[in-house]
């Protein structure tokens, strides 16, 4: 069974490694949507996989590092493509979230990444 919670954050970035003239070389921003999935079986007594509040508490401190910041200035995100950001988020969140199964990161409503770890 998969349980999920959705988070949003606003960040700016630019992509320093794109070809000359690419529009993403310019500073721009996104309202990102992050969906974090935890896999497990419901606890027989409590009836849940994880308390939604515990999930929020595991992810929110990581989101705070990104929200209303320039991603290029966040340690480990010097080339903050969606792919690199998804890996970075996974590495930060998985340390405090047993059962993490998948993250879905949307840069725009129609573009995003699904990452399930290395």
One Martini backbone bead per residue (centre of mass of N, CA, C, O) as a GRO file, in nm:
protein
  118
    1UNK     BB    1   0.099   0.034   0.020
    2UNK     BB    2   0.028   0.382  -0.060
    3UNK     BB    3   0.135   0.682   0.076
    4UNK     BB    4   0.055   1.042   0.057
    5UNK     BB    5   0.213   1.371   0.016
    6UNK     BB    6   0.172   1.720  -0.050
    7UNK     BB    7   0.395   1.973  -0.179
    8UNK     BB    8   0.501   2.320  -0.178
    9UNK     BB    9   0.729   2.537  -0.377
   10UNK     BB   10   0.934   2.831  -0.415
   11UNK     BB   11   1.174   2.875  -0.688
   12UNK     BB   12   1.487   2.955  -0.808
   13UNK     BB   13   1.668   2.932  -1.132
   14UNK     BB   14   1.951   2.801  -1.317
   15UNK     BB   15   2.121   2.666  -1.612
   16UNK     BB   16   2.470   2.637  -1.662
   17UNK     BB   17   2.479   2.377  -1.895
   18UNK     BB   18   2.347   2.496  -2.120
   19UNK     BB   19   2.313   2.609  -2.408
   20UNK     BB   20   2.349   2.866  -2.582
   21UNK     BB   21   2.035   3.045  -2.553
   22UNK     BB   22   1.896   2.908  -2.338
   23UNK     BB   23   1.632   2.993  -2.133
   24UNK     BB   24   1.745   2.833  -1.864
   25UNK     BB   25   1.994   3.031  -1.815
   26UNK     BB   26   1.789   3.195  -1.689
   27UNK     BB   27   1.639   3.347  -1.450
   28UNK     BB   28   1.390   3.150  -1.271
   29UNK     BB   29   1.060   3.022  -1.179
   30UNK     BB   30   0.882   2.796  -0.946
   31UNK     BB   31   0.606   2.585  -0.871
   32UNK     BB   32   0.642   2.326  -0.679
   33UNK     BB   33   0.559   1.970  -0.674
   34UNK     BB   34   0.549   1.738  -0.399
   35UNK     BB   35   0.539   1.380  -0.388
   36UNK     BB   36   0.518   1.155  -0.109
   37UNK     BB   37   0.599   0.808  -0.076
   38UNK     BB   38   0.474   0.541   0.133
   39UNK     BB   39   0.550   0.211   0.225
   40UNK     BB   40   0.301  -0.026   0.355
   41UNK     BB   41   0.147  -0.141   0.645
   42UNK     BB   42  -0.094  -0.134   0.848
   43UNK     BB   43  -0.133  -0.091   1.157
   44UNK     BB   44  -0.330  -0.288   1.352
   45UNK     BB   45  -0.403  -0.059   1.563
   46UNK     BB   46  -0.397   0.225   1.401
   47UNK     BB   47  -0.438   0.195   1.064
   48UNK     BB   48  -0.145   0.294   0.971
   49UNK     BB   49   0.157   0.366   0.824
   50UNK     BB   50   0.152   0.687   0.872
   51UNK     BB   51   0.155   0.980   1.001
   52UNK     BB   52   0.101   1.269   0.842
   53UNK     BB   53   0.263   1.442   1.045
   54UNK     BB   54   0.527   1.281   1.025
   55UNK     BB   55   0.568   1.333   0.728
   56UNK     BB   56   0.576   1.639   0.745
   57UNK     BB   57   0.821   1.651   0.951
   58UNK     BB   58   1.027   1.515   0.746
   59UNK     BB   59   0.991   1.731   0.497
   60UNK     BB   60   0.974   2.039   0.574
   61UNK     BB   61   1.281   2.106   0.632
   62UNK     BB   62   1.359   2.068   0.333
   63UNK     BB   63   1.172   2.277   0.204
   64UNK     BB   64   1.292   2.525   0.361
   65UNK     BB   65   1.563   2.522   0.190
   66UNK     BB   66   1.396   2.611  -0.090
   67UNK     BB   67   1.202   2.821  -0.014
   68UNK     BB   68   1.264   3.118  -0.147
   69UNK     BB   69   1.512   3.021  -0.329
   70UNK     BB   70   1.824   2.968  -0.471
   71UNK     BB   71   1.921   2.669  -0.581
   72UNK     BB   72   2.226   2.727  -0.663
   73UNK     BB   73   2.286   2.797  -0.336
   74UNK     BB   74   2.244   2.508  -0.270
   75UNK     BB   75   2.380   2.252  -0.142
   76UNK     BB   76   2.412   2.038  -0.431
   77UNK     BB   77   2.268   2.270  -0.658
   78UNK     BB   78   2.438   2.388  -0.916
   79UNK     BB   79   2.240   2.188  -1.115
   80UNK     BB   80   1.891   2.243  -1.102
   81UNK     BB   81   1.744   2.010  -1.207
   82UNK     BB   82   1.495   1.798  -1.171
   83UNK     BB   83   1.673   1.549  -1.136
   84UNK     BB   84   1.867   1.667  -0.915
   85UNK     BB   85   1.643   1.746  -0.717
   86UNK     BB   86   1.525   1.464  -0.671
   87UNK     BB   87   1.779   1.339  -0.553
   88UNK     BB   88   1.821   1.539  -0.324
   89UNK     BB   89   1.551   1.489  -0.185
   90UNK     BB   90   1.583   1.192  -0.132
   91UNK     BB   91   1.841   1.212   0.045
   92UNK     BB   92   1.708   1.392   0.266
   93UNK     BB   93   1.440   1.229   0.333
   94UNK     BB   94   1.531   0.923   0.377
   95UNK     BB   95   1.672   0.958   0.658
   96UNK     BB   96   1.353   1.023   0.796
   97UNK     BB   97   1.195   0.788   0.596
   98UNK     BB   98   1.061   0.516   0.632
   99UNK     BB   99   0.938   0.376   0.327
  100UNK     BB  100   1.042   0.514   0.099
  101UNK     BB  101   0.943   0.497  -0.258
  102UNK     BB  102   0.848   0.793  -0.374
  103UNK     BB  103   0.890   1.068  -0.604
  104UNK     BB  104   0.715   1.367  -0.712
  105UNK     BB  105   0.824   1.620  -0.946
  106UNK     BB  106   0.697   1.944  -1.023
  107UNK     BB  107   0.765   2.226  -1.226
  108UNK     BB  108   0.502   2.182  -1.376
  109UNK     BB  109   0.195   2.069  -1.454
  110UNK     BB  110   0.345   1.899  -1.722
  111UNK     BB  111   0.631   1.866  -1.552
  112UNK     BB  112   0.837   1.577  -1.448
  113UNK     BB  113   0.939   1.354  -1.175
  114UNK     BB  114   1.029   1.014  -1.112
  115UNK     BB  115   1.151   0.874  -0.798
  116UNK     BB  116   1.313   0.547  -0.657
  117UNK     BB  117   1.596   0.557  -0.642
  118UNK     BB  118   1.901   0.389  -0.709
   0.00000   0.00000   0.00000
